[in-house]
Amino acid sequence: MGMPKKLKDFNLFDSGNSYRGEVEEITLPKLSRKMEEYRAAGMTGPVSVDLGNEAITLEWTAGGLLLDALLQYGARTHNATQLRFAGAYEDDDDGTVSAVEIVVRGRHKEIDMGNAKNGDDTKQKYTTTCSYYKLTIDNKPIYEFDFINGVEKIGGKDTNASIRRAIGL
């Protein structure tokens, strides 16, 4: 029997700038595959055909004004902003800490400036759409998705390499 590794602390970096003490919460990207059912003659049921990843977004909440992040709104390129989540997950059985890193590149789809009330806490919520995503745990690559270049790596294996080769890339 063992204890699960729990997030003990984290930081968010925005294009190299540390937001330590300024970001309160992050909703890490949800990974989801686009599937289409297919059923033809002789089949006794449908089979899901994998059409690749659904859109990837990262949502995060700042405890106040972040001028650098505000100025990134309306970026003209799909990968204008790089965000890096660095998390420390500790095992309460033996005290070992796993380093979890998520790097995304994209642009801010939405900035919610929140409510303004004298004396109350101020929060800004960001929704960042991603064209690139990479998850690393203890320096081991788990996932890497580069939508523009058709790269999809799982456990370090490029599962789309043969498709890119077949179309001359």
Backbone as a printed PyTorch tensor [residue, N CA C, xyz], in Angstrom:
tensor([[[  0.8420,  -1.1820,   0.0000],
         [  0.0000,   0.0000,   0.0000],
         [  0.8820,   1.2380,   0.0000]],

        [[  0.4400,   2.2760,  -0.6430],
         [  1.2370,   3.4850,  -0.7120],
         [  0.3680,   4.7270,  -0.7550]],

        [[  1.0250,   5.8270,  -0.5750],
         [  0.3520,   7.1180,  -0.6360],
         [  0.5560,   7.7190,  -2.0230]],

        [[ -0.4420,   8.4510,  -2.5210],
         [ -0.2690,   9.0850,  -3.8280],
         [  0.6670,  10.2870,  -3.7230]],

        [[  1.3340,  10.5840,  -4.8320],
         [  2.1580,  11.7910,  -4.8890],
         [  1.2240,  12.9820,  -5.0280]],

        [[  1.4170,  13.9660,  -4.1730],
         [  0.5610,  15.1470,  -4.1510],
         [  1.3560,  16.3960,  -4.5070]],

        [[  0.6990,  17.3170,  -5.2080],
         [  1.3290,  18.5750,  -5.5500],
         [  1.5760,  19.3760,  -4.2750]],

        [[  2.8400,  19.6710,  -4.0000],
         [  3.1950,  20.4190,  -2.7950],
         [  3.4750,  21.8810,  -3.0960]],

        [[  3.9400,  22.1790,  -4.3080],
         [  4.1910,  23.5640,  -4.6960],
         [  4.3510,  23.6130,  -6.2070]],

        [[  4.1680,  24.8020,  -6.7800],
         [  4.3380,  24.9640,  -8.2160],
         [  4.7140,  26.3990,  -8.5340]],

        [[  5.1570,  26.5850,  -9.7480],
         [  5.4220,  27.9130, -10.2660],
         [  4.9980,  27.9390, -11.7230]],

        [[  4.6780,  29.1270, -12.2070],
         [  4.3640,  29.3120, -13.6160],
         [  5.3220,  30.3500, -14.1730]],

        [[  5.9160,  30.0070, -15.3140],
         [  6.8050,  30.9260, -16.0130],
         [  6.1210,  31.3270, -17.3100]],

        [[  6.1840,  32.5980, -17.6380],
         [  5.5720,  33.1380, -18.8520],
         [  6.6780,  33.7480, -19.6970]],

        [[  7.0230,  33.0730, -20.7850],
         [  8.1010,  33.5240, -21.6650],
         [  9.3670,  33.8250, -20.8660]],

        [[  9.6480,  32.9670, -19.8870],
         [ 10.8510,  33.0820, -19.0690],
         [ 10.6760,  33.8540, -17.7750]],

        [[  9.6080,  34.6270, -17.6310],
         [  9.3680,  35.4060, -16.4110],
         [  8.6660,  34.5450, -15.3680]],

        [[  9.1720,  34.5640, -14.1410],
         [  8.5790,  33.7930, -13.0580],
         [  7.3830,  34.5300, -12.4680]],

        [[  6.2890,  33.8000, -12.2750],
         [  5.1130,  34.3440, -11.6090],
         [  4.9690,  33.7790, -10.1930]],

        [[  6.0960,  33.4490,  -9.5710],
         [  6.0690,  32.9270,  -8.2050],
         [  5.3630,  33.9180,  -7.2880]],

        [[  4.3960,  33.4120,  -6.5510],
         [  3.6320,  34.2500,  -5.6350],
         [  2.5360,  35.0560,  -6.2960]],

        [[  2.4010,  34.9620,  -7.6270],
         [  1.4090,  35.7690,  -8.3280],
         [  0.3050,  34.9410,  -8.9780]],

        [[  0.5730,  33.6570,  -9.2210],
         [ -0.4410,  32.7860,  -9.8240],
         [ -0.9990,  31.8840,  -8.7420]],

        [[ -2.3130,  31.9260,  -8.5730],
         [ -2.9690,  31.1760,  -7.4990],
         [ -3.3670,  29.7680,  -7.9060]],

        [[ -3.7460,  29.6110,  -9.1550],
         [ -4.3200,  28.3280,  -9.5670],
         [ -4.0910,  28.1100, -11.0600]],

        [[ -3.9070,  26.8460, -11.4190],
         [ -3.7590,  26.4650, -12.8190],
         [ -4.6500,  25.2570, -13.0810]],

        [[ -5.4040,  25.3240, -14.1660],
         [ -6.1200,  24.1530, -14.6390],
         [ -5.2760,  23.5890, -15.7690]],

        [[ -4.6010,  22.4960, -15.4730],
         [ -3.6940,  21.9020, -16.4460],
         [ -4.4790,  21.3710, -17.6370]],

        [[ -3.8430,  21.3060, -18.8000],
         [ -4.5620,  20.8910, -20.0110],
         [ -5.1930,  19.5090, -19.8970]],

        [[ -6.4070,  19.4170, -20.3890],
         [ -7.1080,  18.1400, -20.5090],
         [ -6.7820,  17.5920, -21.8880]],

        [[ -6.3460,  16.3420, -21.9390],
         [ -6.0580,  15.7140, -23.2170],
         [ -7.2540,  14.8800, -23.6380]],

        [[ -7.6580,  15.0410, -24.8860],
         [ -8.8200,  14.3330, -25.3960],
         [ -8.6090,  14.0540, -26.8810]],

        [[ -9.0000,  12.8690, -27.3180],
         [ -8.8740,  12.4780, -28.7200],
         [-10.1940,  12.7120, -29.4470]],

        [[-10.0890,  13.1730, -30.6790],
         [-11.2700,  13.3000, -31.5320],
         [-11.5190,  11.9260, -32.1480]],

        [[-12.6810,  11.3740, -31.8690],
         [-13.0330,  10.0500, -32.3630],
         [-14.2910,  10.1420, -33.2190]],

        [[-14.3180,   9.3260, -34.2590],
         [-15.4940,   9.2480, -35.1310],
         [-15.8900,   7.7850, -35.2430]],

        [[-17.1620,   7.5070, -35.0070],
         [-17.6230,   6.1300, -35.1140],
         [-17.7330,   5.7260, -36.5700]],

        [[-17.3380,   4.4770, -36.8310],
         [-17.4440,   3.9210, -38.1770],
         [-18.0290,   2.5190, -38.0720]],

        [[-19.0550,   2.2850, -38.8850],
         [-19.6680,   0.9550, -38.9400],
         [-20.0520,   0.6700, -40.3900]],

        [[-19.6020,  -0.4450, -40.8920],
         [-19.8830,  -0.8220, -42.2800],
         [-20.4970,  -2.2150, -42.3210]],

        [[-20.8220,  -2.6550, -43.5210],
         [-21.4410,  -3.9630, -43.7210],
         [-20.6230,  -5.0680, -43.0710]],

        [[-21.3060,  -5.9710, -42.3990],
         [-20.6570,  -7.1120, -41.7770],
         [-20.1250,  -6.8430, -40.3800]],

        [[-20.0790,  -5.5960, -39.9690],
         [-19.5910,  -5.2650, -38.6240],
         [-20.7470,  -5.3720, -37.6370]],

        [[-20.5160,  -5.9230, -36.4690],
         [-21.5830,  -6.0800, -35.4760],
         [-21.6840,  -4.8850, -34.5350]],

        [[-20.8430,  -3.9230, -34.7280],
         [-20.8800,  -2.7120, -33.9130],
         [-19.8980,  -1.6850, -34.4490]],

        [[-20.0160,  -0.4500, -33.9740],
         [-19.1240,   0.6060, -34.4640],
         [-17.7230,   0.4980, -33.8560]],

        [[-16.7670,   1.0130, -34.6060],
         [-15.3850,   1.1290, -34.1550],
         [-15.0350,   2.6110, -34.1540]],

        [[-14.3930,   3.0720, -33.1150],
         [-13.9780,   4.4730, -33.0530],
         [-12.6980,   4.6720, -33.8470]],

        [[-12.7460,   5.5940, -34.8020],
         [-11.5850,   5.9430, -35.6070],
         [-10.9370,   7.1630, -34.9710]],

        [[ -9.6440,   7.0680, -34.6700],
         [ -8.8970,   8.1330, -34.0090],
         [ -8.4680,   9.1710, -35.0370]],

        [[ -8.9430,  10.4060, -34.8820],
         [ -8.6250,  11.4920, -35.8080],
         [ -7.6550,  12.5050, -35.2020]],

        [[ -7.0120,  12.1400, -34.1030],
         [ -6.0210,  13.0420, -33.5000],
         [ -6.5470,  13.7480, -32.2650]],

        [[ -5.7870,  14.7140, -31.8200],
         [ -6.1040,  15.4400, -30.5930],
         [ -7.2020,  16.4690, -30.7860]],

        [[ -7.9590,  16.6620, -29.7340],
         [ -8.8630,  17.8120, -29.6420],
         [ -8.0070,  19.0250, -29.2680]],

        [[ -8.6070,  20.2020, -29.2480],
         [ -7.8990,  21.4210, -28.8650],
         [ -7.3740,  21.3040, -27.4320]],

        [[ -6.2250,  21.9050, -27.1890],
         [ -5.6110,  21.9000, -25.8660],
         [ -5.6090,  23.3300, -25.3280]],

        [[ -6.0780,  23.4910, -24.0930],
         [ -6.0590,  24.8030, -23.4500],
         [ -5.4910,  24.6910, -22.0430]],

        [[ -4.8980,  25.7790, -21.5920],
         [ -4.4000,  25.9040, -20.2320],
         [ -5.0960,  27.1140, -19.6270]],

        [[ -5.6720,  26.9310, -18.4500],
         [ -6.3440,  28.0400, -17.7710],
         [ -5.6050,  28.3300, -16.4850]],

        [[ -5.4510,  29.6060, -16.1930],
         [ -4.7200,  29.9670, -14.9850],
         [ -5.2550,  31.2740, -14.4200]],

        [[ -5.0970,  31.4030, -13.1000],
         [ -5.6260,  32.5550, -12.3780],
         [ -4.4940,  33.2780, -11.6720]],

        [[ -4.3890,  34.5630, -11.9480],
         [ -3.3890,  35.4130, -11.2930],
         [ -4.0460,  36.1590, -10.1380]],

        [[ -3.2620,  36.4390,  -9.1210],
         [ -3.7740,  37.1270,  -7.9480],
         [ -3.9050,  38.6300,  -8.1090]],

        [[ -3.5130,  39.1630,  -9.2160],
         [ -3.5910,  40.6060,  -9.4550],
         [ -3.1390,  40.9140, -10.8670]],

        [[ -2.8000,  42.1550, -11.1110],
         [ -2.4090,  42.5860, -12.4500],
         [ -1.0540,  42.0200, -12.8580]],

        [[ -1.0000,  41.4350, -14.0480],
         [  0.2540,  40.9630, -14.6510],
         [  0.3810,  41.6750, -15.9940]],

        [[  1.0840,  42.7800, -16.0070],
         [  1.1740,  43.6250, -17.1990],
         [  1.7370,  42.8640, -18.3970]],

        [[  2.7890,  42.0710, -18.1910],
         [  3.3820,  41.3230, -19.3130],
         [  2.3570,  40.4000, -19.9650]],

        [[  1.5770,  39.7090, -19.1540],
         [  0.5630,  38.7970, -19.6960],
         [ -0.5540,  39.5700, -20.4010]],

        [[ -0.9500,  40.6920, -19.8480],
         [ -1.9920,  41.4950, -20.4860],
         [ -1.5640,  41.9590, -21.8730]],

        [[ -0.3020,  42.3020, -22.0230],
         [  0.1980,  42.8050, -23.3050],
         [  0.3290,  41.7110, -24.3560]],

        [[  0.1900,  40.4500, -23.9580],
         [  0.2650,  39.3420, -24.9170],
         [ -1.0610,  39.0950, -25.6230]],

        [[ -2.1260,  39.7080, -25.1380],
         [ -3.4460,  39.5160, -25.7440],
         [ -3.4380,  40.0270, -27.1850]],

        [[ -4.0850,  39.2920, -28.0740],
         [ -4.1620,  39.6990, -29.4720],
         [ -2.9150,  39.3650, -30.2710]],

        [[ -2.0910,  38.4590, -29.7360],
         [ -0.8680,  38.0620, -30.4400],
         [ -1.2180,  37.5560, -31.8330]],

        [[ -0.4010,  37.8650, -32.8030],
         [ -0.6860,  37.5360, -34.1940],
         [ -0.2470,  36.1340, -34.5900]],

        [[  0.5820,  35.4740, -33.7720],
         [  1.0560,  34.1380, -34.1300],
         [  0.5110,  33.1010, -33.1580]],

        [[  0.3730,  31.8640, -33.6430],
         [ -0.2270,  30.7840, -32.8620],
         [  0.6160,  30.3760, -31.6580]],

        [[  1.9000,  30.7020, -31.6540],
         [  2.8130,  30.2690, -30.5920],
         [  3.5220,  31.4470, -29.9240]],

        [[  2.8320,  32.5640, -29.8410],
         [  3.4390,  33.8050, -29.3550],
         [  3.8610,  33.7430, -27.8880]],

        [[  3.1810,  32.9590, -27.0940],
         [  3.4440,  32.9110, -25.6560],
         [  3.8620,  31.5120, -25.2500]],

        [[  4.9280,  31.4270, -24.4540],
         [  5.3220,  30.1310, -23.8930],
         [  5.0840,  30.1640, -22.3970]],

        [[  4.3180,  29.1900, -21.9110],
         [  4.0680,  29.0400, -20.4820],
         [  4.7010,  27.7340, -20.0280]],

        [[  5.3090,  27.7750, -18.8430],
         [  5.9230,  26.5620, -18.2940],
         [  5.4720,  26.3870, -16.8570]],

        [[  4.7660,  25.2890, -16.6190],
         [  4.3510,  24.9000, -15.2720],
         [  5.4360,  23.9940, -14.7020]],

        [[  5.9210,  24.3130, -13.5190],
         [  6.8880,  23.4660, -12.8190],
         [  6.2620,  23.0960, -11.4850]],

        [[  5.9910,  21.7970, -11.3140],
         [  5.3290,  21.3310, -10.1030],
         [  6.1800,  20.3310,  -9.3470]],

        [[  6.0800,  20.3800,  -8.0270],
         [  6.7730,  19.4330,  -7.1550],
         [  5.7270,  18.5330,  -6.5110]],

        [[  5.7340,  17.2550,  -6.9000],
         [  4.8010,  16.2600,  -6.3710],
         [  5.5620,  15.3760,  -5.3960]],

        [[  5.1370,  15.3780,  -4.1320],
         [  5.8660,  14.6430,  -3.0920],
         [  5.1300,  13.3750,  -2.6850]],

        [[  5.9050,  12.3120,  -2.5150],
         [  5.3970,  11.0280,  -2.0450],
         [  5.4800,  11.0300,  -0.5230]],

        [[  4.3500,  10.9540,   0.1570],
         [  4.3300,  11.0080,   1.6190],
         [  4.7850,   9.6980,   2.2650]],

        [[  5.0060,   8.6450,   1.4640],
         [  5.5640,   7.4080,   2.0110],
         [  7.0540,   7.5380,   2.2790]],

        [[  7.7780,   8.0810,   1.2950],
         [  9.2320,   8.1200,   1.4410],
         [  9.8430,   9.5070,   1.2580]],

        [[  9.0240,  10.5050,   0.9800],
         [  9.5220,  11.8760,   0.8720],
         [ 10.1530,  12.2280,  -0.4600]],

        [[ 10.1410,  11.3040,  -1.4180],
         [ 10.7200,  11.6320,  -2.7170],
         [  9.8350,  12.6370,  -3.4440]],

        [[ 10.4890,  13.4910,  -4.2020],
         [  9.7880,  14.5290,  -4.9440],
         [  9.9770,  14.2930,  -6.4320]],

        [[  8.8810,  14.3170,  -7.1560],
         [  8.9210,  14.2110,  -8.6110],
         [  8.7330,  15.5980,  -9.2110]],

        [[  9.5960,  15.9150, -10.1800],
         [  9.4950,  17.1860, -10.9000],
         [  8.5990,  16.9790, -12.1120]],

        [[  7.5040,  17.7230, -12.1560],
         [  6.5740,  17.6550, -13.2800],
         [  6.6290,  18.9870, -14.0090]],

        [[  6.8800,  18.9100, -15.3090],
         [  6.9700,  20.1250, -16.1100],
         [  6.0280,  20.0140, -17.2980]],

        [[  5.2450,  21.0600, -17.4920],
         [  4.3880,  21.1690, -18.6700],
         [  4.7440,  22.4670, -19.3710]],

        [[  5.1020,  22.3360, -20.6400],
         [  5.4180,  23.5040, -21.4610],
         [  4.3680,  23.5850, -22.5590]],

        [[  3.7890,  24.7630, -22.7150],
         [  2.8410,  24.9940, -23.8000],
         [  3.2500,  26.2620, -24.5370]],

        [[  2.9140,  26.2940, -25.8180],
         [  3.0610,  27.5140, -26.6090],
         [  1.7090,  27.7840, -27.2530]],

        [[  1.3060,  29.0290, -27.2230],
         [  0.0190,  29.3900, -27.7920],
         [ -0.2350,  30.8720, -27.6700]],

        [[ -1.5000,  31.2050, -27.4920],
         [ -1.8860,  32.6090, -27.2980],
         [ -3.1330,  32.6670, -26.4370]],

        [[ -3.3030,  33.8090, -25.7910],
         [ -4.4280,  33.9750, -24.8740],
         [ -5.7170,  34.1920, -25.6630]],

        [[ -6.6560,  33.2910, -25.4360],
         [ -7.9760,  33.3940, -26.0700],
         [ -8.8640,  34.3340, -25.2680]],

        [[ -8.7130,  34.2820, -23.9510],
         [ -9.6080,  35.0580, -23.0890],
         [ -8.8530,  35.5400, -21.8620]],

        [[ -9.1190,  36.7770, -21.4990],
         [ -8.6260,  37.3310, -20.2350],
         [ -9.8370,  37.9030, -19.5140]],

        [[-10.1360,  37.3390, -18.3600],
         [-11.2570,  37.7960, -17.5370],
         [-10.6720,  38.6330, -16.4170]],

        [[-10.9210,  39.9320, -16.4560],
         [-10.3540,  40.8540, -15.4730],
         [-11.0350,  40.7570, -14.1100]],

        [[-12.1200,  39.9940, -14.0120],
         [-12.7760,  39.7870, -12.7250],
         [-13.5530,  40.9950, -12.2470]],

        [[-13.8430,  41.0010, -10.9630],
         [-14.6050,  42.0870, -10.3520],
         [-13.6660,  43.1090,  -9.7250]],

        [[-14.1260,  44.3360,  -9.6870],
         [-13.3680,  45.4080,  -9.0460],
         [-14.2240,  45.9760,  -7.9150]],

        [[-13.7820,  45.7170,  -6.6960],
         [-14.4940,  46.2240,  -5.5290],
         [-13.4470,  46.6760,  -4.5270]],

        [[-13.5970,  47.8750,  -4.0490],
         [-12.6360,  48.4600,  -3.1300],
         [-12.3840,  47.5440,  -1.9290]],

        [[-11.1250,  47.2060,  -1.7110],
         [-10.7440,  46.3940,  -0.5650],
         [-10.8070,  44.8940,  -0.7830]],

        [[-11.3770,  44.4440,  -1.9050],
         [-11.4790,  43.0120,  -2.1780],
         [-10.2710,  42.5250,  -2.9850]],

        [[-10.0710,  41.2260,  -2.9360],
         [ -9.0130,  40.5940,  -3.7100],
         [ -9.3260,  40.7560,  -5.1960]],

        [[ -8.2910,  40.9610,  -5.9840],
         [ -8.4650,  41.0650,  -7.4330],
         [ -7.8600,  39.8340,  -8.0850]],

        [[ -8.5480,  39.3080,  -9.0660],
         [ -8.0720,  38.1290,  -9.7720],
         [ -8.2800,  38.3240, -11.2570]],

        [[ -7.3450,  37.7790, -12.0360],
         [ -7.4760,  37.7410, -13.4880],
         [ -7.4170,  36.2900, -13.9010]],

        [[ -8.3060,  35.9060, -14.8060],
         [ -8.3090,  34.5330, -15.3030],
         [ -7.9340,  34.5360, -16.7780]],

        [[ -6.9820,  33.6710, -17.1160],
         [ -6.4810,  33.5660, -18.4880],
         [ -6.8470,  32.1960, -19.0560]],

        [[ -7.2540,  32.1920, -20.3150],
         [ -7.4380,  30.9530, -21.0640],
         [ -6.4860,  31.0250, -22.2470]],

        [[ -5.5430,  30.0910, -22.2810],
         [ -4.5190,  30.0760, -23.3150],
         [ -4.7270,  28.8600, -24.2150]],

        [[ -4.9520,  29.0960, -25.5080],
         [ -5.0680,  27.9920, -26.4630],
         [ -3.6610,  27.6070, -26.9000]],

        [[ -3.4420,  26.3160, -27.0820],
         [ -2.0830,  25.8130, -27.2850],
         [ -1.9220,  25.1200, -28.6330]],

        [[ -0.8340,  25.4460, -29.3090],
         [ -0.4680,  24.7320, -30.5330],
         [  0.6810,  23.7620, -30.2610]],

        [[  1.2300,  23.8420, -29.0510],
         [  2.3290,  22.9550, -28.6460],
         [  2.1190,  22.5880, -27.1840]],

        [[  2.4030,  21.3270, -26.8370],
         [  2.2530,  20.8330, -25.4660],
         [  3.3140,  19.7710, -25.2080]],

        [[  3.9830,  19.8690, -24.0670],
         [  4.9500,  18.8460, -23.6790],
         [  4.8570,  18.6030, -22.1780]],

        [[  4.7240,  17.3220, -21.8060],
         [  4.7020,  16.9000, -20.4060],
         [  5.9510,  16.0680, -20.1360]],

        [[  6.6850,  16.4590, -19.1030],
         [  7.8870,  15.7430, -18.6880],
         [  7.7710,  15.4570, -17.1970]],

        [[  8.0830,  14.2280, -16.7910],
         [  8.0940,  13.8710, -15.3710],
         [  9.4710,  13.3220, -15.0370]],

        [[ 10.1250,  13.9670, -14.0680],
         [ 11.4880,  13.5980, -13.6640],
         [ 12.4040,  13.4800, -14.8820]],

        [[ 12.3520,  14.4760, -15.7370],
         [ 13.1680,  14.5730, -16.9590],
         [ 12.8790,  13.4860, -17.9890]],

        [[ 11.8010,  12.7420, -17.8220],
         [ 11.4090,  11.7240, -18.7910],
         [ 10.2500,  12.2710, -19.6270]],

        [[ 10.4180,  12.3060, -20.9550],
         [  9.3200,  12.8200, -21.7890],
         [  8.1340,  11.8540, -21.7910]],

        [[  6.9620,  12.3830, -21.5150],
         [  5.7310,  11.5920, -21.4950],
         [  4.9300,  11.8670, -22.7760]],

        [[  4.5890,  13.1310, -23.0070],
         [  3.8490,  13.5470, -24.2040],
         [  4.5220,  14.7590, -24.8240]],

        [[  4.4690,  14.8260, -26.1370],
         [  4.8490,  16.0470, -26.8530],
         [  3.9980,  16.1380, -28.1070]],

        [[  3.2330,  17.2090, -28.2070],
         [  2.3570,  17.4420, -29.3460],
         [  2.7070,  18.7950, -29.9660]],

        [[  3.0770,  18.7810, -31.2130],
         [  3.3570,  19.9940, -31.9780],
         [  2.3860,  19.9680, -33.1520]],

        [[  1.2480,  20.6160, -32.9880],
         [  0.1690,  20.5180, -33.9660],
         [  0.5730,  21.0120, -35.3490]],

        [[  1.2950,  22.1110, -35.4220],
         [  1.6630,  22.6920, -36.7150],
         [  2.5710,  21.7620, -37.5100]],

        [[  3.4920,  21.1010, -36.8360],
         [  4.4520,  20.2250, -37.5190],
         [  4.0370,  18.7570, -37.5420]],

        [[  2.8410,  18.4530, -37.0470],
         [  2.3290,  17.0850, -37.0960],
         [  3.0720,  16.1080, -36.2070]],

        [[  3.7100,  16.6110, -35.1610],
         [  4.4790,  15.7550, -34.2620],
         [  3.5960,  15.3190, -33.1010]],

        [[  3.6060,  14.0310, -32.8310],
         [  2.8840,  13.4680, -31.6910],
         [  3.7680,  12.3830, -31.0830]],

        [[  4.3790,  12.7050, -29.9590],
         [  5.2620,  11.7520, -29.2860],
         [  4.6150,  11.3150, -27.9820]],

        [[  4.6110,  10.0090, -27.7730],
         [  4.0980,   9.4330, -26.5340],
         [  5.1780,   8.5170, -25.9970]],

        [[  5.6530,   8.8380, -24.7840],
         [  6.7510,   8.0700, -24.2000],
         [  8.0250,   8.1670, -25.0190]],

        [[  8.2110,   9.2710, -25.7260],
         [  9.3990,   9.4770, -26.5360],
         [  9.3020,   8.9190, -27.9430]],

        [[  8.2430,   8.1440, -28.2410],
         [  8.0870,   7.5540, -29.5760],
         [  7.1970,   8.4570, -30.4270]],

        [[  7.6930,   8.8260, -31.5990],
         [  6.9500,   9.6910, -32.5180],
         [  5.9450,   8.8530, -33.2950]],

        [[  4.6990,   8.8830, -32.8670],
         [  3.6620,   8.0330, -33.4640],
         [  3.1920,   8.5350, -34.8230]],

        [[  3.5470,   9.7650, -35.1840],
         [  3.1360,  10.3090, -36.4770],
         [  4.2660,  10.3240, -37.5040]],

        [[  5.4310,   9.8000, -37.1730],
         [  6.5780,   9.8540, -38.0900],
         [  6.2590,   9.2000, -39.4270]],

        [[  5.6020,   8.0420, -39.4220],
         [  5.3020,   7.3400, -40.6780],
         [  4.2850,   8.1100, -41.5060]],

        [[  3.3680,   8.8040, -40.8810],
         [  2.3860,   9.6100, -41.6150],
         [  3.0960,  10.7800, -42.2960]],

        [[  3.9770,  11.4710, -41.5700],
         [  4.7150,  12.5880, -42.1570],
         [  5.5830,  12.1080, -43.3290]],

        [[  6.2160,  10.9550, -43.1480],
         [  7.0440,  10.3770, -44.2190],
         [  6.1840,  10.0750, -45.4500]],

        [[  4.9950,   9.5180, -45.2360],
         [  4.1130,   9.1450, -46.3450],
         [  3.6660,  10.3470, -47.1710]],

        [[  3.6110,  11.5120, -46.5500],
         [  3.1850,  12.7120, -47.2870],
         [  4.3650,  13.6010, -47.6740]],

        [[  5.5690,  13.0530, -47.5380],
         [  6.7510,  13.7570, -48.0170],
         [  7.3280,  14.7980, -47.0800]],

        [[  7.0450,  14.6750, -45.8070],
         [  7.5940,  15.6440, -44.8380],
         [  8.6850,  15.0190, -43.9830]]])
